[in-house]
């Protein structure tokens, strides 16, 4: 997938360097928090993204990044 979430990096930069700390700070359901934190290919829903932005003081664009797959293939 060419779009990845950067939530693990954002949480880590704020001191939440484990999925447990991310879960506790956000108050999301545990399965949702762990899935989003561990899997960069998971896209948060609008409600979850809004909560993450509020808790960490970021914008939605800070949480996602586009990866050009064509560039990745040319590096091989």
N, C-alpha and C positions, 0 to 999 in steps of 0.2 A: 504494500500500500504506500502511496506516495505522501500521505499525510500522517504524521505521528503526533501524539500528545507529548508535551514536555513537563507534565505534572510532577513526575518524580524529581526532576532537576529543580523545579520551582520550590517544591516542598523542602528538598534538601538544602537549598540556599537559605531557607528560613529556619533551619535547625531540625526539621522533621525528616530525618534521614532513614526512617524505617516506615514500612506500611502501617505499622501499629500507631506510630506518632501521627501520621497523616490522618488515619481514621479517627483518632481521638480529637485532634484539633478541628476537623471538619464536621464531625458528628454525622457523617454519612452512614448509611447502612454498611456494616462490615464487609459484606461481599462486594458491594459497589466500590467502596474505597480501595480494597485490596486489588480488585480487578483493574481499576483505572491506574493505580500506582504501579503495579507490576507489568502491565501490558501496554506498551506505547501505541499499539494499533487500535486501542479502544477509544472511541469518541464519547466524551461525556454528553449527557443530555443538556438541554438548555438550563434546566433547574440546577443540575449538578455543577455546570460551568459557572453559573451565577454565584453559587455558594463558594466555590473555590476562589473566584475572583474577589469576592467580599472578604473571605478569611485571609487570603495572602496579599491583598492589595495590588492585584494585577489586572490586566485587560484580557479579554478572550483571545486576542491575537498573540499574547505572550504564551499561551498554553498549547498552541498548535504550531507545527512547522511543516512546510512542504519540502519534500525530498525529491529532486529530479532523478528519476530512475535511469534516464539515459546517461546522465553523468556518472552514476554509480557503475553502470555496465562498462563504460569506456575505461574505467580505472582498473578493470580486471585484466 
